[in-house]
Amino acid sequence: MSESAEFEILLRRALAPIEPPADLSERLEATLSSLTELAADELDSWELRAMKDPRNWVRPAAAVVVGGTAGAGLVLLRARQRRRQRGRAATAWDAAERALRDVYGEARRLAENELRLGR
């Protein structure tokens, strides 16, 4: 067998698709939810009096960034799961419209849930 054929076989093996674990989506959702809750708790425990000293801004700023990123990831993950359940759209325009509707709906549901919990 020639070197190029061997290289092609090795390349195919290296680039073969790998199926993710079945519970990856659930673990990711649990982790993102946990990060969002931890960031909300951190911001909830922060006192406005500490705002006078800029050295105290790091923790709340980090909590805003982490919580916002985790929340956005959670919204996108749930919207994607919902899209998979409904199937494919007929056109790219329909797919974009559904995706925006799903993201908006999931963000609204999460916000309403947070308001009910009193955060």
MDTraj code that builds the backbone (N, CA, C; nanometers):
import mdtraj as md
import numpy as np

residues = "MET SER GLU SER ALA GLU PHE GLU ILE LEU LEU ARG ARG ALA LEU ALA PRO ILE GLU PRO PRO ALA ASP LEU SER GLU ARG LEU GLU ALA THR LEU SER SER LEU THR GLU LEU ALA ALA ASP GLU LEU ASP SER TRP GLU LEU ARG ALA MET LYS ASP PRO ARG ASN TRP VAL ARG PRO ALA ALA ALA VAL VAL VAL GLY GLY THR ALA GLY ALA GLY LEU VAL LEU LEU ARG ALA ARG GLN ARG ARG ARG GLN ARG GLY ARG ALA ALA THR ALA TRP ASP ALA ALA GLU ARG ALA LEU ARG ASP VAL TYR GLY GLU ALA ARG ARG LEU ALA GLU ASN GLU LEU ARG LEU GLY ARG".split()
xyz = np.array([
    [0.0844, -0.1165, 0.0000],
    [0.0000, 0.0000, 0.0000],
    [0.0898, 0.1239, 0.0000],
    [0.0527, 0.2236, -0.0753],
    [0.1344, 0.3436, -0.0870],
    [0.1200, 0.4313, 0.0374],
    [0.2140, 0.5219, 0.0502],
    [0.2125, 0.6110, 0.1663],
    [0.0901, 0.7011, 0.1668],
    [0.0466, 0.7457, 0.0497],
    [-0.0692, 0.8349, 0.0450],
    [-0.1965, 0.7604, 0.0851],
    [-0.2079, 0.6322, 0.0489],
    [-0.3257, 0.5544, 0.0877],
    [-0.3259, 0.5311, 0.2383],
    [-0.2086, 0.5024, 0.2939],
    [-0.1995, 0.4847, 0.4395],
    [-0.2339, 0.6140, 0.5127],
    [-0.1838, 0.7238, 0.4577],
    [-0.2126, 0.8532, 0.5185],
    [-0.3624, 0.8821, 0.5138],
    [-0.4261, 0.8503, 0.4031],
    [-0.5694, 0.8726, 0.3895],
    [-0.6474, 0.7884, 0.4896],
    [-0.6073, 0.6646, 0.5108],
    [-0.6741, 0.5772, 0.6078],
    [-0.6578, 0.6334, 0.7497],
    [-0.5365, 0.6752, 0.7823],
    [-0.5122, 0.7340, 0.9145],
    [-0.5929, 0.8629, 0.9341],
    [-0.6013, 0.9428, 0.8284],
    [-0.6772, 1.0659, 0.8361],
    [-0.8257, 1.0389, 0.8553],
    [-0.8801, 0.9400, 0.7860],
    [-1.0216, 0.9038, 0.8025],
    [-1.0495, 0.8568, 0.9453],
    [-0.9583, 0.7780, 1.0008],
    [-0.9768, 0.7306, 1.1383],
    [-0.9726, 0.8464, 1.2378],
    [-0.8797, 0.9391, 1.2136],
    [-0.8638, 1.0515, 1.3065],
    [-0.9830, 1.1468, 1.3010],
    [-1.0432, 1.1604, 1.1836],
    [-1.1522, 1.2560, 1.1664],
    [-1.2907, 1.1921, 1.1695],
    [-1.2978, 1.0675, 1.2140],
    [-1.4272, 0.9998, 1.2222],
    [-1.5132, 1.0677, 1.3277],
    [-1.6416, 1.0894, 1.2976],
    [-1.7282, 1.1550, 1.3968],
    [-1.7438, 1.0701, 1.5221],
    [-1.7526, 1.1389, 1.6336],
    [-1.7681, 1.0721, 1.7629],
    [-1.9007, 1.1178, 1.8222],
    [-1.9807, 1.0245, 1.8636],
    [-2.1093, 1.0574, 1.9248],
    [-2.0864, 1.1035, 2.0682],
    [-2.1465, 1.2160, 2.1058],
    [-2.1325, 1.2622, 2.2445],
    [-2.2098, 1.1700, 2.3386],
    [-2.1761, 1.1716, 2.4662],
    [-2.2502, 1.0899, 2.5632],
    [-2.3982, 1.1274, 2.5622],
    [-2.4821, 1.0330, 2.5925],
    [-2.6271, 1.0550, 2.5886],
    [-2.6722, 1.1610, 2.6880],
    [-2.6073, 1.1700, 2.8018],
    [-2.6500, 1.2639, 2.9052],
    [-2.5755, 1.3971, 2.9001],
    [-2.5028, 1.4236, 2.7932],
    [-2.4258, 1.5471, 2.7830],
    [-2.5156, 1.6703, 2.7905],
    [-2.6270, 1.6692, 2.7206],
    [-2.7183, 1.7822, 2.7203],
    [-2.7732, 1.8075, 2.8607],
    [-2.8093, 1.7020, 2.9307],
    [-2.8624, 1.7169, 3.0668],
    [-2.7561, 1.7706, 3.1615],
    [-2.6332, 1.7209, 3.1494],
    [-2.5251, 1.7692, 3.2358],
    [-2.4934, 1.9153, 3.2080],
    [-2.4920, 1.9518, 3.0790],
    [-2.4645, 2.0896, 3.0415],
    [-2.5739, 2.1827, 3.0941],
    [-2.6984, 2.1402, 3.0814],
    [-2.8098, 2.2211, 3.1309],
    [-2.8014, 2.2373, 3.2832],
    [-2.7688, 2.1304, 3.3538],
    [-2.7566, 2.1382, 3.5000],
    [-2.6420, 2.2308, 3.5404],
    [-2.5312, 2.2230, 3.4700],
    [-2.4167, 2.3090, 3.5009],
    [-2.4485, 2.4552, 3.4746],
    [-2.5118, 2.4843, 3.3598],
    [-2.5479, 2.6227, 3.3285],
    [-2.6499, 2.6774, 3.4284],
    [-2.7461, 2.5952, 3.4682],
    [-2.8440, 2.6383, 3.5681],
    [-2.7759, 2.6680, 3.7012],
    [-2.6837, 2.5824, 3.7391],
    [-2.6114, 2.6008, 3.8648],
    [-2.5293, 2.7302, 3.8627],
    [-2.4600, 2.7551, 3.7512],
    [-2.3807, 2.8777, 3.7397],
    [-2.4689, 3.0020, 3.7453],
    [-2.5830, 2.9954, 3.6797],
    [-2.6755, 3.1087, 3.6817],
    [-2.7254, 3.1351, 3.8229],
    [-2.7618, 3.0308, 3.8950],
    [-2.8103, 3.0466, 4.0323],
    [-2.7010, 3.0974, 4.1252],
    [-2.5782, 3.0456, 4.1095],
    [-2.4676, 3.0918, 4.1937],
    [-2.4382, 3.2397, 4.1693],
    [-2.4424, 3.2804, 4.0436],
    [-2.4178, 3.4216, 4.0121],
    [-2.5292, 3.5092, 4.0696],
    [-2.6531, 3.4630, 4.0594],
    [-2.7652, 3.5399, 4.1165],
    [-2.7516, 3.5504, 4.2680],
    [-2.7112, 3.4416, 4.3328],
    [-2.6912, 3.4444, 4.4781],
    [-2.5793, 3.5409, 4.5164],
    [-2.4719, 3.5408, 4.4385],
    [-2.3598, 3.6305, 4.4656],
    [-2.4041, 3.7759, 4.4540],
    [-2.4797, 3.8066, 4.3511],
    [-2.5280, 3.9439, 4.3344],
    [-2.6298, 3.9806, 4.4418],
    [-2.7085, 3.8832, 4.4830],
    [-2.8091, 3.9076, 4.5856],
    [-2.7452, 3.9396, 4.7201],
    [-2.6318, 3.8771, 4.7484],
    [-2.5664, 3.8982, 4.8774],
    [-2.4778, 4.0226, 4.8792],
    [-2.4575, 4.0824, 4.7640],
    [-2.3708, 4.1990, 4.7559],
    [-2.4412, 4.3223, 4.8093],
    [-2.3707, 4.4038, 4.8806],
    [-2.4288, 4.5233, 4.9408],
    [-2.3896, 4.6470, 4.8605],
    [-2.4838, 4.7384, 4.8458],
    [-2.4579, 4.8602, 4.7694],
    [-2.3558, 4.9510, 4.8378],
    [-2.3423, 4.9399, 4.9683],
    [-2.2432, 5.0222, 5.0387],
    [-2.1021, 4.9908, 4.9907],
    [-2.0806, 4.8690, 4.9460],
    [-1.9472, 4.8299, 4.9005],
    [-1.9106, 4.8940, 4.7668],
    [-2.0061, 4.9576, 4.7012],
    [-1.9831, 5.0187, 4.5706],
    [-1.8834, 5.1342, 4.5779],
    [-1.8672, 5.1927, 4.6946],
    [-1.7769, 5.3063, 4.7084],
    [-1.6320, 5.2683, 4.6799],
    [-1.5940, 5.1491, 4.7135],
    [-1.4564, 5.1037, 4.6951],
    [-1.4452, 5.0207, 4.5672],
    [-1.3723, 5.0676, 4.4668],
    [-1.3609, 4.9940, 4.3399],
    [-1.2985, 4.8545, 4.3536],
    [-1.2262, 4.8310, 4.4603],
    [-1.1678, 4.6976, 4.4793],
    [-1.2756, 4.5925, 4.5008],
    [-1.3932, 4.6350, 4.5437],
    [-1.5037, 4.5422, 4.5676],
    [-1.5880, 4.5151, 4.4434],
    [-1.5547, 4.5734, 4.3317],
    [-1.6342, 4.5585, 4.2104],
    [-1.6058, 4.4294, 4.1352],
    [-1.4963, 4.3619, 4.1654],
    [-1.4549, 4.2455, 4.0878],
    [-1.5549, 4.1312, 4.0996],
    [-1.5933, 4.0981, 4.2202],
    [-1.6855, 3.9846, 4.2386],
    [-1.8219, 4.0074, 4.1736],
    [-1.8846, 4.1230, 4.1956],
    [-2.0136, 4.1447, 4.1281],
    [-2.0003, 4.1498, 3.9762],
    [-1.8926, 4.2094, 3.9268],
    [-1.8731, 4.2145, 3.7817],
    [-1.8555, 4.0736, 3.7251],
    [-1.7779, 3.9922, 3.7950],
    [-1.7603, 3.8532, 3.7507],
    [-1.8919, 3.7772, 3.7573],
    [-1.9708, 3.8029, 3.8598],
    [-2.1004, 3.7357, 3.8721],
    [-2.1939, 3.7762, 3.7589],
    [-2.1905, 3.9026, 3.7188],
    [-2.2739, 3.9478, 3.6071],
    [-2.2310, 3.8799, 3.4783],
    [-2.1005, 3.8737, 3.4535],
    [-2.0501, 3.8120, 3.3303],
    [-2.0805, 3.6623, 3.3279],
    [-2.0499, 3.5930, 3.4361],
    [-2.0734, 3.4481, 3.4417],
    [-2.2228, 3.4174, 3.4353],
    [-2.3012, 3.4893, 3.5118],
    [-2.4454, 3.4656, 3.5122],
    [-2.5093, 3.4966, 3.3780],
    [-2.4678, 3.6049, 3.3166],
    [-2.5223, 3.6408, 3.1858],
    [-2.4852, 3.5406, 3.0781],
    [-2.3604, 3.4975, 3.0792],
    [-2.3147, 3.3996, 2.9804],
    [-2.3829, 3.2650, 3.0013],
    [-2.3894, 3.2206, 3.1256],
    [-2.4552, 3.0924, 3.1539],
    [-2.6036, 3.0986, 3.1219],
    [-2.6670, 3.2104, 3.1541],
    [-2.8089, 3.2261, 3.1224],
    [-2.8339, 3.2243, 2.9724],
    [-2.7498, 3.2933, 2.8974],
    [-2.7646, 3.2939, 2.7513],
    [-2.7414, 3.1537, 2.6948],
    [-2.6413, 3.0843, 2.7476],
    [-2.6165, 2.9467, 2.7029],
    [-2.7331, 2.8552, 2.7343],
    [-2.7929, 2.8737, 2.8486],
    [-2.9083, 2.7932, 2.8887],
    [-3.0277, 2.8194, 2.7974],
    [-3.0499, 2.9444, 2.7648],
    [-3.1593, 2.9796, 2.6733],
    [-3.1365, 2.9159, 2.5367],
    [-3.0143, 2.9280, 2.4852],
    [-2.9846, 2.8704, 2.3537],
    [-2.9950, 2.7184, 2.3548],
    [-2.9480, 2.6555, 2.4608],
    [-2.9553, 2.5097, 2.4704],
    [-3.0998, 2.4613, 2.4704],
    [-3.1838, 2.5256, 2.5495],
    [-3.3244, 2.4846, 2.5557],
    [-3.3980, 2.5139, 2.4253],
    [-3.3652, 2.6251, 2.3615],
    [-3.4284, 2.6564, 2.2325],
    [-3.3870, 2.5539, 2.1271],
    [-3.2629, 2.5122, 2.1315],
    [-3.2164, 2.4111, 2.0356],
    [-3.2839, 2.2770, 2.0599],
    [-3.3010, 2.2404, 2.1856],
    [-3.3705, 2.1150, 2.2169],
    [-3.5145, 2.1195, 2.1662],
    [-3.5795, 2.2326, 2.1839],
    [-3.7176, 2.2473, 2.1376],
    [-3.7245, 2.2394, 1.9850],
    [-3.6263, 2.2966, 1.9184],
    [-3.6234, 2.2926, 1.7720],
    [-3.6064, 2.1494, 1.7221],
    [-3.5238, 2.0730, 1.7902],
    [-3.5040, 1.9328, 1.7502],
    [-3.6315, 1.8517, 1.7657],
    [-3.7099, 1.8817, 1.8670],
    [-3.8340, 1.8091, 1.8900],
    [-3.9362, 1.8371, 1.7813],
    [-3.9365, 1.9593, 1.7285],
    [-4.0350, 1.9966, 1.6269],
    [-3.9944, 1.9554, 1.4857],
    [-3.8691, 1.9326, 1.4616],
    [-3.8259, 1.8959, 1.3274],
    [-3.7698, 2.0141, 1.2503],
    [-3.7365, 1.9887, 1.1258],
    [-3.6722, 2.0891, 1.0419],
    [-3.7739, 2.1835, 0.9788],
    [-3.7303, 2.3043, 0.9542],
    [-3.8148, 2.4038, 0.8886],
    [-3.8021, 2.3895, 0.7370],
    [-3.9006, 2.4405, 0.6655],
    [-3.9026, 2.4284, 0.5201],
    [-3.7969, 2.5169, 0.4547],
    [-3.7792, 2.6388, 0.5034],
    [-3.6821, 2.7310, 0.4448],
    [-3.5916, 2.7869, 0.5530],
    [-3.4856, 2.8528, 0.5096],
    [-3.3930, 2.9147, 0.6046],
    [-3.4624, 3.0276, 0.6801],
    [-3.5514, 3.0999, 0.6130],
    [-3.6252, 3.2084, 0.6784],
    [-3.7128, 3.1538, 0.7906],
    [-3.7815, 3.0426, 0.7626],
    [-3.8655, 2.9796, 0.8655],
    [-3.7814, 2.9330, 0.9831],
    [-3.6649, 2.8771, 0.9537],
    [-3.5764, 2.8296, 1.0600],
    [-3.5285, 2.9450, 1.1481],
    [-3.4918, 3.0570, 1.0854],
    [-3.4466, 3.1730, 1.1623],
    [-3.5608, 3.2298, 1.2463],
    [-3.6795, 3.2355, 1.1890],
    [-3.7949, 3.2873, 1.2626],
    [-3.8285, 3.1988, 1.3817],
    [-3.8275, 3.0679, 1.3613],
    [-3.8533, 2.9746, 1.4720],
    [-3.7477, 2.9866, 1.5799],
    [-3.6201, 2.9983, 1.5381],
    [-3.5110, 3.0077, 1.6350],
    [-3.5266, 3.1324, 1.7214],
    [-3.5577, 3.2459, 1.6587],
    [-3.5772, 3.3690, 1.7355],
    [-3.6972, 3.3584, 1.8290],
    [-3.8037, 3.2971, 1.7813],
    [-3.9215, 3.2786, 1.8651],
    [-3.8892, 3.1885, 1.9842],
    [-3.8136, 3.0813, 1.9597],
    [-3.7764, 2.9894, 2.0678],
    [-3.6875, 3.0578, 2.1709],
    [-3.5880, 3.1331, 2.1243],
    [-3.4969, 3.2011, 2.2160],
    [-3.5739, 3.3035, 2.2990],
    [-3.6600, 3.3813, 2.2348],
    [-3.7392, 3.4805, 2.3071],
    [-3.8320, 3.4128, 2.4084],
    [-3.8977, 3.3074, 2.3674],
    [-3.9900, 3.2378, 2.4562],
    [-3.9196, 3.1768, 2.5761],
    [-3.8044, 3.1166, 2.5522],
    [-3.7301, 3.0552, 2.6625],
    [-3.6764, 3.1617, 2.7576],
    [-3.6282, 3.2733, 2.7051],
    [-3.5804, 3.3822, 2.7907],
    [-3.6949, 3.4383, 2.8744],
    [-3.8125, 3.4518, 2.8144],
    [-3.9288, 3.5009, 2.8876],
    [-3.9682, 3.4036, 2.9981],
    [-3.9667, 3.2724, 2.9683],
    [-4.0010, 3.1723, 3.0701],
    [-3.9031, 3.1758, 3.1868],
    [-3.7725, 3.1877, 3.1560],
    [-3.6726, 3.1935, 3.2631],
    [-3.6901, 3.3200, 3.3480],
    [-3.7168, 3.4329, 3.2841],
    [-3.7359, 3.5577, 3.3577],
    [-3.8598, 3.5496, 3.4468],
    [-3.9684, 3.4933, 3.3952],
    [-4.0901, 3.4788, 3.4754],
    [-4.0662, 3.3861, 3.5936],
    [-3.9891, 3.2813, 3.5724],
    [-3.9564, 3.1885, 3.6797],
    [-3.8746, 3.2581, 3.7877],
    [-3.7790, 3.3409, 3.7474],
    [-3.6983, 3.4145, 3.8445],
    [-3.7836, 3.5135, 3.9235],
    [-3.8803, 3.5774, 3.8562],
    [-3.9686, 3.6706, 3.9260],
    [-4.0573, 3.5983, 4.0269],
    [-4.1033, 3.4791, 3.9906],
    [-4.1855, 3.4012, 4.0846],
    [-4.1059, 3.3601, 4.2061],
    [-3.9761, 3.3316, 4.1862],
    [-3.8923, 3.2914, 4.2987],
    [-3.8499, 3.4117, 4.3828],
    [-3.8747, 3.5308, 4.3325],
    [-3.8459, 3.6510, 4.4108],
    [-3.7026, 3.6969, 4.4035],
    [-3.6343, 3.6711, 4.2938],
    [-3.4945, 3.7153, 4.2811],
    [-3.4859, 3.8460, 4.2100],
])
top = md.Topology()
chain = top.add_chain()
for i, resn in enumerate(residues, 1):
    res = top.add_residue(resn, chain, resSeq=i)
    for name in ("N", "CA", "C"):
        top.add_atom(name, md.element.get_by_symbol(name[0]), res)
traj = md.Trajectory(xyz[None], top)
